[in-house]
């Protein structure tokens, strides 16, 4: 049975959930390249970008260069809340200031660092993947809730390291970790190379990697036990 809709009217006003959606989408703009990008005034963003697939992983000196680049305009063009520079990607939580737009900020980070990596470290071709991922995590001035994330069984880590980590967590973080992942080898990462070869490619030194599932789980438990 079909209805034209003529003469129909809402039986009740918008629910609180609908009003919340309406408020969240107020002054929201969306554009898309390979990925969708949402923009909202006075927002805080989580941003990730990665090395181009043709590039080798970042060295410690190169990661320090990235750290310097991220901090250069902190407090001027943006507020840099949290960041981590990994071997092949970067995570940032950032709040753009005033007239500065996120896309211009990210472009500046990627362009500046790419030029430096080419000029000073001899890298060739595309340094970064063209696209980047971003997500609005909150509006400016509202609380930002983060949690700690740990990994057990990572190449180079023993039970002694897990006990030391547990002690640090108890003394300084005062939590019982809930987010603990057991290391899983993934393609094109330094950790996976060490896991399968048993040595560090930069130093040639032997590196221990726990491969027994039960002992990996013990490492995870050692992080999560309450240290009295």
Z-matrix of the N, CA and C atoms (Angstrom, degrees):
N
C 1 1.468
C 2 1.517 1 108.73
N 3 1.351 2 118.12 1 131.59
C 4 1.459 3 122.03 2 -175.87
C 5 1.523 4 110.08 3 -109.04
N 6 1.333 5 114.49 4 147.74
C 7 1.466 6 120.70 5 176.92
C 8 1.519 7 108.46 6 -125.14
N 9 1.320 8 116.03 7 137.30
C 10 1.465 9 120.19 8 177.57
C 11 1.504 10 112.10 9 -76.29
N 12 1.332 11 116.45 10 -22.29
C 13 1.453 12 120.03 11 -177.94
C 14 1.504 13 112.81 12 92.48
N 15 1.324 14 118.11 13 -8.24
C 16 1.461 15 120.36 14 -179.32
C 17 1.521 16 109.94 15 -64.34
N 18 1.312 17 115.08 16 133.02
C 19 1.453 18 120.44 17 176.38
C 20 1.519 19 113.95 18 82.78
N 21 1.362 20 116.96 19 -2.13
C 22 1.464 21 118.91 20 179.32
C 23 1.525 22 110.01 21 -81.57
N 24 1.290 23 116.24 22 150.12
C 25 1.458 24 120.30 23 176.27
C 26 1.524 25 108.91 24 -146.66
N 27 1.326 26 115.25 25 159.00
C 28 1.468 27 119.54 26 -178.57
C 29 1.516 28 109.79 27 -63.94
N 30 1.324 29 116.29 28 135.38
C 31 1.448 30 120.45 29 179.26
C 32 1.524 31 112.68 30 -79.64
N 33 1.350 32 116.09 31 -21.73
C 34 1.463 33 119.30 32 -179.27
C 35 1.520 34 108.44 33 -150.18
N 36 1.314 35 117.76 34 158.70
C 37 1.466 36 120.99 35 -179.46
C 38 1.529 37 111.00 36 -68.17
N 39 1.333 38 115.98 37 167.23
C 40 1.453 39 121.20 38 178.37
C 41 1.518 40 110.76 39 -55.46
N 42 1.329 41 116.63 40 138.58
C 43 1.465 42 120.68 41 177.61
C 44 1.516 43 109.74 42 -71.76
N 45 1.342 44 115.85 43 167.55
C 46 1.465 45 120.42 44 178.27
C 47 1.522 46 110.39 45 -61.95
N 48 1.366 47 116.95 46 -32.97
C 49 1.458 48 120.21 47 178.01
C 50 1.514 49 111.57 48 -63.60
N 51 1.350 50 116.58 49 -42.04
C 52 1.460 51 120.35 50 177.97
C 53 1.524 52 111.30 51 -64.35
N 54 1.332 53 115.79 52 -40.58
C 55 1.464 54 119.63 53 178.28
C 56 1.512 55 111.25 54 -63.61
N 57 1.346 56 115.65 55 -35.70
C 58 1.458 57 119.57 56 178.63
C 59 1.520 58 110.52 57 -65.54
N 60 1.338 59 116.81 58 -42.97
C 61 1.459 60 121.21 59 177.58
C 62 1.518 61 110.41 60 -61.90
N 63 1.337 62 115.82 61 -41.80
C 64 1.463 63 120.74 62 179.75
C 65 1.524 64 110.98 63 -61.18
N 66 1.341 65 116.49 64 -40.26
C 67 1.462 66 120.31 65 -179.95
C 68 1.528 67 111.10 66 -69.95
N 69 1.341 68 116.31 67 -41.08
C 70 1.454 69 120.62 68 -178.70
C 71 1.520 70 111.88 69 -64.08
N 72 1.342 71 116.98 70 -34.04
C 73 1.462 72 120.71 71 -177.19
C 74 1.526 73 112.72 72 -90.45
N 75 1.317 74 117.11 73 -0.90
C 76 1.467 75 120.82 74 178.26
C 77 1.525 76 109.65 75 -64.08
N 78 1.322 77 117.42 76 131.45
C 79 1.463 78 123.89 77 -179.98
C 80 1.530 79 112.39 78 58.67
N 81 1.314 80 116.66 79 28.68
C 82 1.465 81 121.86 80 -179.95
C 83 1.520 82 109.57 81 -97.02
N 84 1.323 83 116.83 82 132.64
C 85 1.460 84 121.09 83 174.30
C 86 1.523 85 108.74 84 -120.56
N 87 1.327 86 115.88 85 146.06
C 88 1.456 87 121.50 86 -177.25
C 89 1.523 88 108.68 87 -131.94
N 90 1.330 89 116.12 88 132.21
C 91 1.460 90 119.98 89 171.02
C 92 1.523 91 107.67 90 -135.66
N 93 1.303 92 116.86 91 165.74
C 94 1.456 93 120.20 92 -173.97
C 95 1.522 94 111.00 93 -139.44
N 96 1.327 95 114.86 94 135.33
C 97 1.460 96 121.84 95 166.53
C 98 1.532 97 105.32 96 -111.12
N 99 1.334 98 117.90 97 -111.63
C 100 1.460 99 118.95 98 170.26
C 101 1.529 100 109.99 99 -81.36
N 102 1.329 101 115.26 100 -25.98
C 103 1.460 102 121.82 101 178.05
C 104 1.526 103 108.85 102 -123.11
N 105 1.336 104 118.20 103 154.03
C 106 1.466 105 120.31 104 175.89
C 107 1.529 106 110.59 105 -76.51
N 108 1.327 107 116.37 106 146.41
C 109 1.461 108 121.99 107 179.19
C 110 1.528 109 108.69 108 -131.66
N 111 1.325 110 115.82 109 121.49
C 112 1.459 111 121.84 110 179.70
C 113 1.523 112 108.99 111 -102.40
N 114 1.343 113 116.15 112 136.51
C 115 1.454 114 121.05 113 -178.91
C 116 1.532 115 109.80 114 -128.31
N 117 1.317 116 115.89 115 135.48
C 118 1.463 117 121.49 116 -179.51
C 119 1.519 118 108.19 117 -147.66
N 120 1.320 119 116.85 118 138.02
C 121 1.458 120 120.67 119 -179.82
C 122 1.521 121 110.36 120 -60.20
N 123 1.320 122 115.68 121 142.65
C 124 1.470 123 122.93 122 176.01
C 125 1.527 124 112.07 123 55.40
N 126 1.339 125 115.68 124 45.74
C 127 1.461 126 120.72 125 179.79
C 128 1.524 127 110.17 126 -109.89
N 129 1.323 128 115.50 127 158.67
C 130 1.455 129 123.02 128 173.63
C 131 1.523 130 107.37 129 -110.25
N 132 1.339 131 116.55 130 134.71
C 133 1.459 132 121.31 131 -172.94
C 134 1.530 133 112.15 132 -119.80
N 135 1.328 134 114.72 133 144.95
C 136 1.455 135 121.94 134 166.59
C 137 1.521 136 106.60 135 -99.45
N 138 1.345 137 117.30 136 126.42
C 139 1.463 138 121.87 137 -173.85
C 140 1.532 139 109.23 138 -128.29
N 141 1.332 140 115.95 139 138.95
C 142 1.465 141 121.76 140 175.14
C 143 1.522 142 109.30 141 -135.00
N 144 1.336 143 117.05 142 133.51
C 145 1.458 144 120.29 143 168.40
C 146 1.524 145 109.13 144 -138.42
N 147 1.345 146 114.99 145 157.82
C 148 1.459 147 121.06 146 -169.47
C 149 1.528 148 111.96 147 -128.07
N 150 1.337 149 114.51 148 157.11
C 151 1.455 150 120.34 149 172.13
C 152 1.526 151 110.56 150 -61.74
N 153 1.315 152 115.77 151 148.59
C 154 1.463 153 120.53 152 172.57
C 155 1.527 154 108.89 153 -61.73
N 156 1.323 155 116.78 154 147.93
C 157 1.468 156 120.86 155 -175.55
C 158 1.525 157 112.74 156 -62.50
N 159 1.338 158 117.58 157 -17.83
C 160 1.470 159 120.67 158 -179.58
C 161 1.528 160 112.62 159 -83.93
N 162 1.340 161 117.27 160 -8.35
C 163 1.457 162 121.40 161 -174.99
C 164 1.527 163 112.33 162 -94.29
N 165 1.331 164 115.72 163 147.87
C 166 1.461 165 121.10 164 171.58
C 167 1.529 166 109.04 165 -80.36
N 168 1.327 167 116.72 166 166.12
C 169 1.460 168 120.85 167 -176.09
C 170 1.526 169 111.94 168 -66.06
N 171 1.315 170 115.23 169 154.37
C 172 1.461 171 121.97 170 -178.53
C 173 1.525 172 110.75 171 -69.56
N 174 1.322 173 115.99 172 138.58
C 175 1.457 174 121.36 173 175.31
C 176 1.530 175 109.04 174 -82.20
N 177 1.335 176 118.61 175 167.13
C 178 1.472 177 120.17 176 176.63
C 179 1.528 178 112.91 177 -55.66
N 180 1.336 179 117.99 178 -40.85
C 181 1.472 180 120.40 179 179.18
C 182 1.526 181 111.12 180 -66.02
N 183 1.316 182 116.90 181 -38.22
C 184 1.458 183 119.94 182 178.65
C 185 1.523 184 111.08 183 -69.00
N 186 1.322 185 117.20 184 -36.82
C 187 1.466 186 119.47 185 177.01
C 188 1.526 187 110.68 186 -65.91
N 189 1.333 188 116.98 187 -33.82
C 190 1.468 189 119.96 188 175.74
C 191 1.520 190 110.87 189 -66.08
N 192 1.331 191 116.79 190 -37.13
C 193 1.468 192 120.51 191 176.02
C 194 1.528 193 109.91 192 -60.09
N 195 1.334 194 116.84 193 -43.01
C 196 1.464 195 120.50 194 178.42
C 197 1.525 196 111.06 195 -63.28
N 198 1.315 197 117.23 196 -40.94
C 199 1.467 198 121.46 197 178.60
C 200 1.527 199 110.69 198 -59.85
N 201 1.330 200 116.43 199 -43.70
C 202 1.468 201 121.10 200 178.44
C 203 1.524 202 111.02 201 -62.49
N 204 1.338 203 116.33 202 -42.68
C 205 1.474 204 120.50 203 -179.88
C 206 1.520 205 111.24 204 -63.40
N 207 1.328 206 117.87 205 -42.29
C 208 1.463 207 121.30 206 -179.31
C 209 1.523 208 111.65 207 -63.02
N 210 1.322 209 116.56 208 -37.01
C 211 1.463 210 120.85 209 -175.37
C 212 1.534 211 113.47 210 -85.08
N 213 1.328 212 117.47 211 -8.87
C 214 1.467 213 120.13 212 -170.63
C 215 1.528 214 113.02 213 -59.78
N 216 1.327 215 118.65 214 -46.24
C 217 1.464 216 121.36 215 -178.25
C 218 1.531 217 112.27 216 -106.42
N 219 1.329 218 116.91 217 17.23
C 220 1.464 219 120.44 218 176.50
C 221 1.525 220 109.90 219 -61.15
N 222 1.328 221 116.67 220 130.30
C 223 1.453 222 121.00 221 -178.02
C 224 1.514 223 113.83 222 87.08
N 225 1.323 224 117.51 223 -6.08
C 226 1.468 225 122.23 224 178.94
C 227 1.531 226 110.28 225 -115.88
N 228 1.317 227 115.84 226 -68.96
C 229 1.467 228 119.35 227 178.95
C 230 1.526 229 111.92 228 -86.62
N 231 1.333 230 116.94 229 -22.22
C 232 1.462 231 121.35 230 -176.39
C 233 1.516 232 109.96 231 -160.63
N 234 1.333 233 114.64 232 164.99
C 235 1.459 234 121.58 233 171.92
C 236 1.523 235 107.01 234 -105.55
N 237 1.324 236 115.71 235 115.83
C 238 1.463 237 121.45 236 -179.14
C 239 1.521 238 107.56 237 -89.00
N 240 1.336 239 116.42 238 105.46
C 241 1.461 240 120.78 239 -173.09
C 242 1.525 241 112.49 240 -85.41
N 243 1.322 242 116.48 241 -48.51
C 244 1.470 243 122.21 242 -179.60
C 245 1.517 244 107.91 243 -148.59
N 246 1.342 245 116.98 244 144.52
C 247 1.464 246 119.40 245 172.63
C 248 1.521 247 109.32 246 -154.27
N 249 1.333 248 115.36 247 158.21
C 250 1.461 249 121.63 248 172.39
C 251 1.523 250 107.52 249 -147.21
N 252 1.329 251 116.15 250 131.34
C 253 1.460 252 122.34 251 178.64
C 254 1.525 253 107.67 252 -104.60
N 255 1.328 254 116.43 253 111.03
C 256 1.451 255 122.24 254 -178.99
C 257 1.535 256 109.97 255 -95.12
N 258 1.340 257 116.54 256 -176.63
C 259 1.459 258 120.59 257 -176.93
C 260 1.524 259 112.65 258 -66.70
N 261 1.335 260 117.08 259 -29.84
C 262 1.467 261 118.47 260 -176.88
C 263 1.525 262 113.53 261 -138.76
N 264 1.330 263 118.12 262 9.19
C 265 1.466 264 120.43 263 176.99
C 266 1.526 265 109.80 264 -158.58
N 267 1.331 266 114.72 265 166.06
C 268 1.463 267 122.14 266 -177.43
C 269 1.515 268 108.64 267 -130.25
N 270 1.330 269 116.49 268 135.84
C 271 1.461 270 123.08 269 172.37
C 272 1.532 271 108.26 270 -113.22
N 273 1.332 272 116.35 271 137.21
C 274 1.460 273 121.32 272 -179.77
C 275 1.527 274 109.14 273 -141.19
N 276 1.327 275 116.89 274 140.35
C 277 1.458 276 122.16 275 165.35
C 278 1.518 277 106.14 276 -114.53
N 279 1.322 278 116.67 277 118.36
C 280 1.458 279 121.56 278 -169.34
C 281 1.527 280 110.66 279 -139.23
N 282 1.316 281 115.41 280 147.82
C 283 1.465 282 122.92 281 175.71
C 284 1.528 283 109.10 282 -120.51
N 285 1.337 284 118.78 283 106.41
C 286 1.469 285 120.72 284 178.78
C 287 1.530 286 111.34 285 -61.99
N 288 1.321 287 116.28 286 145.95
C 289 1.462 288 121.59 287 179.33
C 290 1.529 289 111.08 288 -99.88
N 291 1.317 290 115.76 289 134.24
C 292 1.457 291 123.40 290 170.39
C 293 1.519 292 113.24 291 47.86
N 294 1.363 293 116.20 292 -117.91
C 295 1.464 294 119.39 293 -172.14
C 296 1.535 295 112.87 294 -84.75
N 297 1.305 296 118.48 295 1.09
C 298 1.464 297 120.46 296 -177.83
C 299 1.526 298 110.26 297 -82.94
N 300 1.335 299 115.84 298 129.35
C 301 1.464 300 121.79 299 -175.83
C 302 1.521 301 110.61 300 -99.89
N 303 1.322 302 115.82 301 147.97
C 304 1.456 303 120.68 302 -176.29
C 305 1.525 304 111.69 303 -58.05
N 306 1.339 305 117.94 304 -44.12
C 307 1.452 306 119.54 305 -176.88
C 308 1.528 307 111.82 306 -61.50
N 309 1.339 308 116.86 307 -35.20
C 310 1.467 309 119.73 308 177.89
C 311 1.531 310 111.12 309 -71.10
N 312 1.332 311 116.33 310 -36.44
C 313 1.465 312 120.94 311 178.84
C 314 1.525 313 110.56 312 -64.95
N 315 1.337 314 116.34 313 -47.84
C 316 1.465 315 120.22 314 -179.33
C 317 1.529 316 110.22 315 -65.05
N 318 1.335 317 116.37 316 -41.34
C 319 1.472 318 119.97 317 177.99
C 320 1.529 319 110.16 318 -58.72
N 321 1.326 320 117.25 319 -41.78
C 322 1.457 321 121.32 320 179.40
C 323 1.523 322 111.18 321 -62.96
N 324 1.341 323 117.08 322 -45.43
C 325 1.468 324 120.75 323 178.08
C 326 1.523 325 110.99 324 -58.54
N 327 1.330 326 116.47 325 -49.27
C 328 1.461 327 120.99 326 -175.05
C 329 1.534 328 111.47 327 -69.05
N 330 1.326 329 116.99 328 -42.93
C 331 1.460 330 120.96 329 -177.21
C 332 1.529 331 111.15 330 -67.81
N 333 1.329 332 115.93 331 -47.91
C 334 1.471 333 120.26 332 -178.97
C 335 1.526 334 110.89 333 -61.06
N 336 1.343 335 115.92 334 -48.88
C 337 1.467 336 119.36 335 -177.14
C 338 1.525 337 111.36 336 -67.09
N 339 1.345 338 118.01 337 -36.57
C 340 1.469 339 120.67 338 178.63
C 341 1.524 340 110.83 339 -62.30
N 342 1.327 341 116.77 340 -43.78
C 343 1.464 342 120.58 341 178.96
C 344 1.521 343 111.58 342 -62.81
N 345 1.327 344 116.19 343 -42.59
C 346 1.468 345 120.10 344 179.41
C 347 1.531 346 110.97 345 -66.47
N 348 1.328 347 117.03 346 -41.78
C 349 1.465 348 120.37 347 -179.25
C 350 1.526 349 111.30 348 -65.46
N 351 1.318 350 116.63 349 -34.86
C 352 1.463 351 120.29 350 177.33
C 353 1.524 352 111.40 351 -72.54
N 354 1.332 353 115.50 352 -44.02
C 355 1.462 354 120.53 353 -174.33
C 356 1.533 355 112.60 354 -74.18
N 357 1.328 356 116.76 355 -41.39
C 358 1.459 357 120.17 356 -172.12
C 359 1.522 358 114.44 357 -98.74
N 360 1.349 359 116.72 358 -22.90
C 361 1.462 360 119.02 359 -176.49
C 362 1.530 361 113.28 360 -120.46
N 363 1.334 362 115.86 361 7.56
C 364 1.456 363 120.12 362 172.07
C 365 1.513 364 115.92 363 71.39
N 366 1.335 365 117.54 364 18.58
C 367 1.470 366 119.00 365 178.24
C 368 1.531 367 110.29 366 -73.62
N 369 1.330 368 115.34 367 146.01
C 370 1.456 369 121.43 368 -177.67
C 371 1.527 370 110.30 369 -119.06
N 372 1.341 371 115.39 370 155.54
C 373 1.455 372 120.81 371 174.16
C 374 1.521 373 113.17 372 74.40
N 375 1.335 374 115.76 373 -161.14
C 376 1.461 375 121.30 374 -179.93
C 377 1.519 376 109.72 375 -69.63
N 378 1.321 377 116.41 376 128.19
C 379 1.462 378 120.81 377 -179.23
C 380 1.526 379 110.46 378 -87.07
N 381 1.333 380 116.57 379 -46.07
C 382 1.464 381 121.36 380 -175.72
C 383 1.522 382 110.51 381 -112.84
N 384 1.310 383 116.69 382 151.65
C 385 1.454 384 120.50 383 168.95
C 386 1.525 385 108.65 384 -61.69
N 387 1.326 386 116.39 385 146.49
C 388 1.460 387 120.94 386 -173.82
C 389 1.525 388 112.36 387 -61.96
N 390 1.315 389 117.60 388 -42.74
C 391 1.456 390 121.04 389 -177.38
C 392 1.526 391 111.89 390 -91.44
N 393 1.328 392 114.64 391 164.83
C 394 1.458 393 121.50 392 172.88
C 395 1.527 394 107.70 393 -141.37
N 396 1.321 395 115.45 394 156.76
C 397 1.462 396 121.42 395 179.55
C 398 1.517 397 108.91 396 -99.38
N 399 1.330 398 117.15 397 135.54
C 400 1.468 399 119.77 398 172.82
C 401 1.521 400 109.74 399 -140.35
N 402 1.320 401 114.46 400 153.28
C 403 1.460 402 120.41 401 -179.52
C 404 1.520 403 108.94 402 -149.04
N 405 1.330 404 116.43 403 136.49
C 406 1.463 405 120.80 404 175.19
C 407 1.532 406 107.81 405 -73.45
N 408 1.331 407 116.90 406 123.02
C 409 1.467 408 119.63 407 -178.94
C 410 1.527 409 112.77 408 -103.70
N 411 1.310 410 117.30 409 -23.11
C 412 1.461 411 119.93 410 175.05
C 413 1.526 412 109.20 411 -172.11
N 414 1.341 413 115.66 412 169.61
C 415 1.450 414 121.46 413 173.03
C 416 1.517 415 109.54 414 -90.63
N 417 1.319 416 116.70 415 150.87
C 418 1.456 417 121.60 416 -178.73
C 419 1.527 418 111.34 417 -56.05
N 420 1.319 419 116.03 418 138.46
C 421 1.458 420 120.94 419 177.20
C 422 1.502 421 115.15 420 89.41
N 423 1.347 422 117.67 421 -8.43
C 424 1.455 423 121.02 422 179.66
C 425 1.523 424 109.65 423 -100.57
N 426 1.338 425 117.84 424 154.55
C 427 1.473 426 120.50 425 -176.56
C 428 1.521 427 112.17 426 -60.73
N 429 1.336 428 115.43 427 145.73
C 430 1.454 429 122.38 428 176.18
C 431 1.517 430 107.66 429 -116.09
N 432 1.310 431 117.13 430 116.79
C 433 1.457 432 121.74 431 -175.48
C 434 1.531 433 109.23 432 -100.89
N 435 1.336 434 115.66 433 118.77
C 436 1.450 435 122.34 434 179.47
C 437 1.521 436 109.63 435 -119.20
N 438 1.315 437 116.07 436 158.45
C 439 1.460 438 120.24 437 175.69
C 440 1.519 439 109.17 438 -133.12
N 441 1.322 440 115.72 439 154.36
C 442 1.455 441 120.56 440 179.11
C 443 1.521 442 110.13 441 -78.78
N 444 1.331 443 115.42 442 147.98
C 445 1.465 444 121.59 443 -177.41
C 446 1.528 445 107.65 444 -132.37
N 447 1.327 446 116.62 445 125.14
C 448 1.451 447 121.09 446 -175.22
C 449 1.523 448 110.67 447 -124.09
N 450 1.348 449 115.36 448 160.82
C 451 1.457 450 120.58 449 178.76
C 452 1.521 451 109.82 450 -131.84
N 453 1.320 452 115.56 451 134.94
C 454 1.461 453 122.53 452 176.39
C 455 1.516 454 109.81 453 -109.82
N 456 1.324 455 116.07 454 155.25
C 457 1.456 456 120.01 455 176.78
C 458 1.515 457 114.53 456 73.67
N 459 1.331 458 117.66 457 16.17
C 460 1.468 459 120.46 458 179.22
C 461 1.528 460 109.20 459 -70.11
N 462 1.334 461 118.86 460 144.19
C 463 1.464 462 120.56 461 177.60
C 464 1.524 463 111.59 462 -50.72
N 465 1.323 464 114.86 463 132.62
C 466 1.462 465 120.65 464 -177.91
C 467 1.513 466 113.53 465 94.95
N 468 1.347 467 118.26 466 -11.02
C 469 1.466 468 121.98 467 -176.08
C 470 1.528 469 111.14 468 -100.29
N 471 1.327 470 115.70 469 134.54
C 472 1.455 471 122.78 470 177.01
C 473 1.522 472 109.28 471 -116.43
N 474 1.330 473 116.35 472 178.81
C 475 1.459 474 120.29 473 176.60
C 476 1.526 475 110.65 474 -62.09
N 477 1.326 476 116.68 475 -33.87
C 478 1.469 477 119.95 476 178.29
C 479 1.530 478 110.82 477 -62.15
N 480 1.324 479 116.97 478 -38.59
C 481 1.466 480 120.49 479 177.54
C 482 1.528 481 110.29 480 -65.41
N 483 1.328 482 117.24 481 -39.54
C 484 1.460 483 120.60 482 -179.79
C 485 1.528 484 111.21 483 -66.30
N 486 1.331 485 116.95 484 -38.30
C 487 1.469 486 120.34 485 176.93
C 488 1.527 487 110.19 486 -65.00
N 489 1.340 488 116.19 487 -41.33
C 490 1.469 489 119.88 488 178.37
C 491 1.526 490 110.77 489 -64.30
N 492 1.344 491 117.00 490 -40.22
C 493 1.460 492 120.94 491 177.90
C 494 1.519 493 110.58 492 -64.20
N 495 1.330 494 116.96 493 -42.58
C 496 1.456 495 121.08 494 178.53
C 497 1.527 496 110.98 495 -60.04
N 498 1.340 497 116.02 496 -40.86
C 499 1.459 498 120.06 497 178.78
C 500 1.521 499 111.33 498 -64.36
N 501 1.351 500 116.55 499 -41.59
C 502 1.472 501 120.77 500 178.08
C 503 1.522 502 110.68 501 -62.74
N 504 1.343 503 116.36 502 -44.49
C 505 1.463 504 120.89 503 -179.77
C 506 1.526 505 110.93 504 -59.89
N 507 1.323 506 116.04 505 -43.75
C 508 1.465 507 120.56 506 -178.28
C 509 1.525 508 111.44 507 -66.25
N 510 1.333 509 116.89 508 -42.49
C 511 1.471 510 120.77 509 -175.88
C 512 1.522 511 112.89 510 -75.39
N 513 1.327 512 116.61 511 -38.77
C 514 1.463 513 119.55 512 -169.57
C 515 1.526 514 114.86 513 -109.87
N 516 1.329 515 117.45 514 -32.05
C 517 1.463 516 119.69 515 -177.56
C 518 1.521 517 112.61 516 -99.33
N 519 1.313 518 116.69 517 -25.09
C 520 1.471 519 122.58 518 176.55
C 521 1.531 520 111.94 519 57.36
N 522 1.327 521 115.61 520 46.57
C 523 1.470 522 120.45 521 178.86
C 524 1.522 523 109.29 522 -136.89
N 525 1.327 524 115.43 523 165.85
C 526 1.458 525 122.25 524 166.11
C 527 1.521 526 105.77 525 -108.88
N 528 1.338 527 118.95 526 110.39
C 529 1.470 528 120.86 527 -173.17
C 530 1.528 529 112.88 528 -58.37
N 531 1.324 530 115.28 529 133.73
C 532 1.453 531 121.54 530 176.05
C 533 1.532 532 111.07 531 -104.03
N 534 1.341 533 116.36 532 -32.60
C 535 1.456 534 121.12 533 -177.94
C 536 1.529 535 109.65 534 -97.34
N 537 1.333 536 116.78 535 90.96
C 538 1.465 537 122.37 536 178.31
C 539 1.524 538 108.42 537 -128.16
N 540 1.308 539 116.54 538 120.63
C 541 1.462 540 121.99 539 -179.46
C 542 1.521 541 109.48 540 -108.49
N 543 1.315 542 117.01 541 142.51
C 544 1.455 543 121.95 542 172.41
C 545 1.525 544 108.23 543 -87.48
N 546 1.315 545 116.33 544 132.10
C 547 1.464 546 121.71 545 -175.70
C 548 1.529 547 111.86 546 -54.47
N 549 1.323 548 115.50 547 132.91
C 550 1.457 549 123.08 548 175.06
C 551 1.523 550 108.62 549 -123.71
N 552 1.332 551 119.12 550 123.92
C 553 1.472 552 120.08 551 179.13
C 554 1.523 553 111.18 552 -59.51
N 555 1.322 554 116.68 553 134.01
C 556 1.461 555 122.45 554 177.19
C 557 1.527 556 108.74 555 -129.13
N 558 1.317 557 118.44 556 149.25
C 559 1.473 558 121.01 557 -174.96
C 560 1.522 559 112.89 558 -61.40
N 561 1.321 560 115.20 559 148.41
C 562 1.474 561 123.76 560 169.76
C 563 1.522 562 113.61 561 64.85
N 564 1.320 563 118.25 562 33.35
C 565 1.452 564 121.03 563 175.94
C 566 1.523 565 109.94 564 -122.86
N 567 1.322 566 115.65 565 150.12
C 568 1.459 567 121.23 566 179.24
C 569 1.526 568 110.84 567 -61.79
N 570 1.329 569 116.58 568 -40.82
C 571 1.460 570 120.53 569 -178.35
C 572 1.522 571 111.48 570 -61.42
N 573 1.322 572 117.33 571 -39.91
C 574 1.467 573 121.10 572 179.44
C 575 1.524 574 110.98 573 -66.52
N 576 1.324 575 116.63 574 -39.86
C 577 1.463 576 120.72 575 177.38
C 578 1.532 577 110.34 576 -60.50
N 579 1.327 578 115.93 577 -44.21
C 580 1.469 579 120.06 578 178.32
C 581 1.521 580 110.46 579 -64.88
N 582 1.335 581 116.28 580 -40.34
C 583 1.459 582 121.69 581 -178.24
C 584 1.529 583 111.27 582 -58.31
N 585 1.331 584 116.94 583 -42.65
C 586 1.463 585 120.38 584 -175.23
C 587 1.530 586 113.73 585 -87.75
N 588 1.344 587 117.36 586 -27.98
C 589 1.467 588 119.15 587 -177.84
C 590 1.518 589 112.98 588 -95.18
N 591 1.350 590 116.59 589 -24.70
C 592 1.457 591 119.35 590 -179.48
C 593 1.509 592 114.20 591 80.34
N 594 1.338 593 117.39 592 11.44
C 595 1.464 594 119.74 593 177.34
C 596 1.521 595 110.02 594 -147.92
N 597 1.349 596 114.90 595 157.60
C 598 1.464 597 120.72 596 178.89
C 599 1.522 598 108.62 597 -84.48
N 600 1.341 599 119.31 598 124.98
C 601 1.465 600 120.91 599 -174.69
C 602 1.525 601 114.04 600 -66.56
N 603 1.333 602 117.80 601 -23.64
C 604 1.463 603 120.34 602 -178.03
C 605 1.518 604 112.19 603 -83.26
N 606 1.341 605 116.86 604 -30.15
C 607 1.460 606 120.05 605 -176.82
C 608 1.524 607 113.26 606 -110.98
N 609 1.343 608 116.67 607 -20.72
C 610 1.448 609 120.30 608 -176.13
C 611 1.517 610 114.16 609 76.66
N 612 1.340 611 116.47 610 2.51
C 613 1.454 612 120.72 611 -178.72
C 614 1.532 613 110.72 612 -81.15
N 615 1.332 614 115.21 613 147.77
C 616 1.462 615 120.45 614 178.53
C 617 1.523 616 110.14 615 -67.17
N 618 1.331 617 116.67 616 140.03
C 619 1.462 618 122.57 617 179.15
C 620 1.533 619 108.49 618 -128.81
N 621 1.333 620 115.59 619 128.94
C 622 1.457 621 120.03 620 178.75
C 623 1.527 622 110.42 621 -74.63
N 624 1.327 623 116.99 622 138.00
C 625 1.459 624 122.53 623 172.93
C 626 1.527 625 108.50 624 -135.03
N 627 1.328 626 115.88 625 122.94
C 628 1.461 627 120.10 626 178.92
C 629 1.525 628 109.55 627 -76.42
N 630 1.335 629 116.14 628 123.83
C 631 1.459 630 120.43 629 -177.86
C 632 1.525 631 113.00 630 -117.54
N 633 1.319 632 116.80 631 -7.63
C 634 1.453 633 120.43 632 178.82
C 635 1.527 634 109.63 633 -80.04
N 636 1.333 635 119.85 634 120.79
C 637 1.469 636 121.83 635 -176.48
C 638 1.524 637 113.71 636 -56.21
N 639 1.322 638 117.35 637 -40.40
C 640 1.467 639 119.71 638 -178.66
C 641 1.533 640 110.58 639 -66.67
N 642 1.337 641 116.59 640 -41.64
C 643 1.466 642 118.83 641 -179.70
C 644 1.536 643 111.54 642 -72.58
N 645 1.338 644 117.18 643 -28.73
C 646 1.469 645 119.50 644 172.24
C 647 1.524 646 110.37 645 -62.34
N 648 1.323 647 115.86 646 -43.37
C 649 1.464 648 120.45 647 179.76
C 650 1.520 649 110.92 648 -64.91
N 651 1.334 650 117.25 649 -34.89
C 652 1.474 651 120.75 650 176.48
C 653 1.521 652 109.80 651 -63.11
N 654 1.338 653 117.55 652 -41.03
C 655 1.469 654 120.24 653 176.86
C 656 1.529 655 110.21 654 -58.11
N 657 1.332 656 116.49 655 -43.34
C 658 1.466 657 120.39 656 178.79
C 659 1.522 658 110.69 657 -61.78
N 660 1.313 659 117.04 658 -44.94
C 661 1.473 660 120.86 659 -179.85
C 662 1.521 661 111.73 660 -62.53
N 663 1.330 662 117.18 661 -36.01
C 664 1.461 663 121.00 662 -179.84
C 665 1.530 664 111.85 663 -64.03
N 666 1.323 665 116.63 664 -29.20
C 667 1.470 666 119.61 665 176.58
C 668 1.520 667 110.72 666 -73.34
N 669 1.320 668 116.86 667 -35.02
C 670 1.470 669 121.05 668 -169.22
C 671 1.533 670 114.43 669 -92.98
N 672 1.331 671 119.55 670 -12.15
C 673 1.464 672 118.93 671 -178.97
C 674 1.517 673 110.16 672 -68.96
N 675 1.305 674 115.80 673 150.13
C 676 1.462 675 121.28 674 178.66
C 677 1.526 676 109.39 675 -76.23
N 678 1.301 677 116.61 676 123.66
C 679 1.480 678 122.01 677 -179.83
C 680 1.511 679 108.44 678 -94.07
N 681 1.322 680 117.52 679 107.48
C 682 1.469 681 121.40 680 -176.88
C 683 1.521 682 111.12 681 -82.25
